[in-house]
């Protein structure tokens, strides 16, 4: 297609757009383009896939070396309610270390830092951010490296890169080492004063496990899972180490009540999130369905590759493929859709339109099946369909803006596209 014909088609489409859509696009697109081109954002997107290799390697090593019996027995024991937190801590420890190293390497490449300076400094600051051994328990290190290790890796990598950038800007290229010495010196001083950044981050997320069976708990956990994904952290898996033990207990209390014919005591349990996250965190099944009709070849290809996993609520291919991490075009619906679904779900369960989940059902079972199995209530199917429809309506205008921006990139001259990607 020639540039003129592409432009004519774009003009024709523009004339058919509603004023509200054009206003939203004018407000969103300039910010999204600037935000997406920030080197630190690009580095986080580049490093994130490598961290999943660390997660898989850590879990595999745990199954091989720490468990006994057949592979099925090892897997069942490692992910039982008694061992789940330990298993996740092991996986996130390796994930955090791999993410830290990957970020240091990618930031050095993108910001043109000497790797011999940036990488060792980042690793040193990370180690000095751990709790001091004189007043730390094993549980402190498990919390620091497990539940909050991903936060720590990102914060440390960005702080170190920021220190080097400041030194280069103020003192010149040859004296960047001053920034490395400065940030390492501050980390060492904090360590000697028994001030641990890792412990502070871990303690910051611990209260999530005490929110209880409330609408606030459902909404906060829902929004936090989505928000963490937007900054490159696997929110559902990270929060599982903090909140799953609590909400599994509430789930089992519902099961016991159901088996005795008593009213179910809790609304917010593990299986409640089946209604909130069709397709995975961010309620992205609707996003995958919308992208199946995209005019962008790249987006349609990603949609076809991710629709199967999305049906079983696995959205990593979609999140990493688009990517959704630091995607300013889709950040609003990625937060808004599950927030709205949390509200409709809680209201429907609270007033008795649908029975609260009595049974734990794995999220890997398709939503339209799992919600019925969890509640033994056919009306759960109607609620799930309504939720998917709501999420689709929320995503639709933002997907269209994102698609138009993607098409504009695809129609750029190759030389210009290469120059912008450098």
Helices and strands as residue ranges (DSSP letters): H 3-15, H 19-36, H 39-65, H 71-78, H 84-110, H 115-128, G 133-135, H 138-142, I 143-147, H 149-171, G 173-175, H 177-192, H 197-206, G 207-210, H 215-230, H 235-239, I 240-244, H 245-259, G 270-272, H 273-276, H 285-291, H 297-311, H 316-322, H 331-350, H 367-375, H 379-410, H 414-421
